[in-house]
Amino acid sequence: MTPEERRPLTELEQRFLDLLPEDISPPEMQEDEDGEMSFEWYAGPRSVFCVSVGKNGTLSFAGLYRDGGLGGKANLTDGLPESFLNHIRRVRVKT
């Protein structure tokens, strides 16, 4: 989805993007049916990580890797813990 095609980001969604360190490539973005914005890093069917930012700052995430998957929730008000960022880093997006 191009920036022209999507709705403006909420303050929390923009904060999520602003907290990502420079070594993490920008995600693809798409608005979910429930109105939340999803951020996805995709390098193949077994190398993907998705995050949606809820209206209250809840991050719902899921990752799928060659050796298994994971999912969970975190709170954006707590920042982005290194363990969370490492899950994104496991996805090697081709640029």
C-alpha positions in Angstrom: 0.0 0.0 0.0 1.4 3.3 -1.0 1.3 6.3 1.4 -1.2 8.0 -0.9 -3.6 5.0 -0.6 -3.7 4.6 3.1 -5.2 6.6 5.9 -3.0 8.9 8.0 -1.1 7.1 10.8 -2.4 7.7 14.3 0.0 9.1 16.9 0.7 5.7 18.4 1.3 4.1 15.0 3.8 6.9 14.1 5.4 6.4 17.5 5.9 2.7 16.8 7.7 3.6 13.5 9.8 6.3 15.2 11.0 3.8 17.9 12.4 1.3 15.3 16.2 1.5 15.1 17.9 2.3 11.8 19.1 -1.3 11.3 15.5 -2.5 10.9 14.1 -2.0 7.4 10.8 -0.2 7.0 7.8 -2.5 7.1 5.0 -2.8 4.6 1.8 -1.3 6.0 -1.9 -2.2 5.5 -5.0 -1.2 7.3 -6.8 -4.2 8.9 -10.6 -4.7 8.8 -10.8 -3.6 12.4 -9.2 -0.3 11.6 -5.8 -1.0 13.1 -2.7 -0.6 11.0 -0.6 -3.7 10.4 3.2 -3.5 9.9 4.8 -6.5 8.2 8.3 -7.6 7.5 8.2 -10.4 4.9 11.1 -12.3 3.3 9.2 -15.5 2.5 6.5 -17.9 3.7 8.6 -19.0 6.7 10.2 -15.6 7.4 7.6 -13.1 8.4 6.8 -10.8 11.4 3.6 -8.8 11.7 2.6 -6.2 14.3 -0.6 -4.3 14.7 -0.9 -1.2 16.9 -4.1 -1.0 18.9 -5.9 2.3 19.8 -4.7 1.9 23.4 -1.1 1.2 22.5 -1.3 -2.6 22.6 1.1 -4.3 20.1 -0.3 -7.6 18.9 2.5 -9.5 17.1 3.2 -12.8 15.4 6.3 -14.2 13.7 6.8 -17.3 11.6 10.3 -18.6 11.0 11.9 -21.8 9.7 12.3 -23.2 13.2 8.8 -22.3 14.4 6.6 -19.4 15.3 5.5 -17.1 18.1 2.9 -14.6 19.0 2.0 -12.3 21.8 1.2 -8.8 23.0 3.3 -5.9 24.3 2.5 -2.3 25.4 3.9 0.5 23.3 4.1 2.8 26.3 6.9 0.5 27.6 8.9 1.2 24.4 10.2 -1.6 22.2 12.3 -4.1 24.1 15.4 -5.6 22.5 13.8 -9.1 22.5 10.9 -7.7 20.4 13.3 -6.0 18.0 15.3 -9.2 17.6 12.2 -11.0 16.4 11.9 -8.4 13.6 15.6 -8.7 12.8 15.2 -12.5 12.2 13.3 -11.6 9.1 15.8 -10.9 6.4 14.0 -8.6 4.0 15.6 -8.4 0.5 16.1 -4.8 -0.5 
